[in-house]
Amino acid sequence: MDIAIIPARGGSKRIPRKNIKLFKGKPMIYWSINAAYKTKCFEKIIVSTDDNEIADIAKEYGAEVPFKRPSHLADDYSNTIDVIKHSLSWMQKSDLKVKRVCCIYATAPLLNFKDILKARTILDLSEEDFVVFTATSYPFPIQRAISIDSDGYSKMFYPNNYKTRSQDLIQSFHDAGQFYWASKSIWENTNNLFENSKPFIIPRWRVQDIDNHEDWERAEIIHDLINK
C-alpha cells in the first residue's frame, strides 16, 4: 500500500503552535491533510505527533493518529528520516504491508495535490529505486553568495567567481519542503534524502519556507493569488 505520513511535532519555537495555527481560516496542518486526501492514492493518511491537540485536530480533518511519537523524536534536533522510520516500525508491528511512503510536511499550504500524483508517476515508470522530492531553483547564483562578518564587512564564499557572468554558472536548486516520495526500503536504509534522488521542480512562486511571521504573511499572499 501507499501511505502518507505527516510529521507534526508540538514544540515549534519561532512560530508557537505553527502546525495548528490558523492559516486562511484553517489549522495549518489541514492543508497538508487535504492535499493528501484529494490525491485519492493513499490507503492511509497518518499524522506522527507527540501533541494531543495536534492529534485531535488531525483526526477531525480525516487523518489517522494511531500512535504517539516519542519525545526523543520530537525535539529541535529530530530529523525527518528518523520520524518516518519510527512510523514504519509501528506499521510493521501492526502487520501493515507498506510499499511506498510519501512524507508530506505539515507546513506546506501551497502544496498542489496534482504534484503529489505526478511525482508518484515518476516512481511508477522507473525500474530504479530513488527518492522523488520537491525542489525549486535559487533566484540568484549561489556561487556568488556573500557572508557578512561580525564587523559588518562582506566576504564572498567563492571569490574566484567574482568576474564570472551569472549565465555561465551552473543553476542551483534547493529543497522546497513540501513532500518526499520513496519506497519503504529507501526510507529504512537512507541517511540522505537528496543524494542521487530525483527533484520534482516547483516554480519559485509556489514555494515558501515558513520560519517566521514575515514568511507566514508572504505565504498567505501567495495562497490568495494561487486560489484567486
Residue, then its C-alpha position, 0 to 999 in steps of 0.5 A: m500500500d501507499i501511505a502518507i505520513i505527516p510529521a507534526r511535532g508540538g514544540s515549534k519555537r519561532i512560530p508557537r503552535k505553527n502546525i495548528k495555527l490558523f492559516k486562511g481560516k484553517p489549522m495549518i496542518y489541514w492543508s497538508i491533510n487535504a492535499a493528501y486526501k484529494t490525491k485519492c492514492f493513499e490507503k492511509i493518511i497518518v499524522s506522527t505527533d507527540d501533541n494531543e491537540i495536534a492529534d485531535i485536530a488531525k483526526e477531525y480533518g480525516a487523518e489517522v493518529p494511531f500512535k504517539r511519537p516519542s519525545h526523543l523524536a520530537d525535539d529541535y534536533s529530530n530529523t525527518i528520516d528518523v520520524i518516518k522510520h519510527s512510523l514504519s516500525w509501528m506499521q510493521k508491528s501492526d502487520l501493515k504491508v507498506k510499499r511506498v511512503c510519501c512524507i508530506y510536511a505539515t507546513a506546506p499550504l501551497l502544496n498542489f495535490k496534482d504534484i503529489l500524483k505526478a511525482r508518484t508517476i515518476l516512481d511508477l515508470s522507473e525500474e530504479d529505486f530513488v527518492v522523488f522530492t520537491a525542489t525549486s531553483y535559487p533566484f540568484p547564483i549561489q556561487r556568488a553568495i556573500s557572508i557578512d562578518s561580525d564587523g559588518y564587512s562582506k566576504m564572498f564564499y567563492p571569490n574566484n567567481y567574482k568576474t564570472r557572468s551569472q549565465d555561465l554558472i551552473q543553476s542551483f536548486h534547493d529543497a522546497g519542503q513540501f513532500y518526499w516520495a520513496s519506497k519503504s526500503i529507501w526510507e529504512n536504509t537512507n541517511n540522505l534524502f537528496e543524494n542521487s534522488k530525483p527533484f520534482i521542480i516547483p516554480r519559485w512562486r509556489v514555494q515558501d519556507i515558513d520560519n517566521h511571521e514575515d514568511w507566514e504573511r508572504a505565504e498567505i499572499i501567495h495562497d490568495l493569488i494561487n486560489k484567486 
